[in-house]
Amino acid sequence: LATNSTANYQEVVSWTVAAGREGDLHEVSFFSDDFTKTRFKLTIAGAQQWTDLLVGTSLSIPFRANRLKAGDTVLLEAKSTDGTLVTIDGSISGAER
C-alpha cells in the first residue's frame, strides 16, 4: 500500500524475472481510494502499455500468453493528478519457470 501526494509517477509494485528463468505474466490489478485523482502507468519489459490511465473502480487486467525473459520487469506506477493525497495499491500475478 502506497500513498502519493505528488504529480510524479511513483512505483506501486514491480516484478523482475530472476536470472536464468522465464516468466509468464498473468494479471495486473490496481486500486485507489480516489480514482478521480489517480492516474496509472504500466510498463512491461521496457514497453509502456499505457500512461495517464483513468479508471473508475478497482481493476484487474488479465494478460494471456505474455512471456517474459530473465531480467524483464513489470512496473505499475501511479500519481496524484493535483497533489491530493491518494492511497494506492496493486498486485502482479505471474509465474517463473
Summary of the structure (lengths in Angstrom):
residues: 97
radius of gyration: 13.6
end to end distance: 27.7
largest distance: 42.0
contacts: 274
relative contact order: 0.45
helix: 3%
strand: 65%
